[in-house]
Structures are given as structure tokens and as C-alpha cells.
Amino acid sequence: MVIEKVLTITKYPLLAVHAHTGITMFAPEMYSYFRKMVSLDVESSFEKVICPVIAKEYKLFAINFSLEVWIPVNDLKGLEAAAGALKC
């Protein structure tokens, strides 16, 4: 598993892989960004609004998993397996 700091955000980037799936998790400290920057009255996405800001602040990271550790999360059993695999 490799953890990388995210420096820029590109919507729909060209990837050198056949498939890409992303899961975004935010620490509770990031909730203030949502409260300040995202309005429930205006349609927007956190990828466009929050991610570029926290990337510039060096607070956004990505983890790349190899196919050998891929766990499909389609139900509670898959979610529990993923949660167990992410525990350090």
C-alpha cells in the first residue's frame, strides 16, 4: 500500500489503468470545510469545491491498493471486510 500526498485535482483524468474506483473519507477536522464552503441550496460537489482547497493546504492524500487486496464493497459483509483490512 502506498500513501501519496495529493497536490492537484483533475476531474475525469486520463488513467493508465483499465478501471478506477475511488472512495473518499474525511477526518472529522474536515467537516468545518463543508460547513463553510458547501451550500445545501446550491448544487455542487465536494470534489470541485473542497478537494482543491485541501490539496493546496497539503491535507489531501490518496492510497493506491494493488489488485491483490481489492475488496468489493457491495453489502455489509464487504464493508466489514474493508474496514478490517484498513485497521492498522
PyMOL commands that set and color helices and strands:
alter all, ss='L'
color gray80, all
select helices_A, chain A and resi 28-37+46-49+51-56+67-69+76-86
alter helices_A, ss='H'
color red, helices_A
select strands_A, chain A and resi 2-5+61-64
alter strands_A, ss='S'
color yellow, strands_A
deselect
rebuild
show_as cartoon
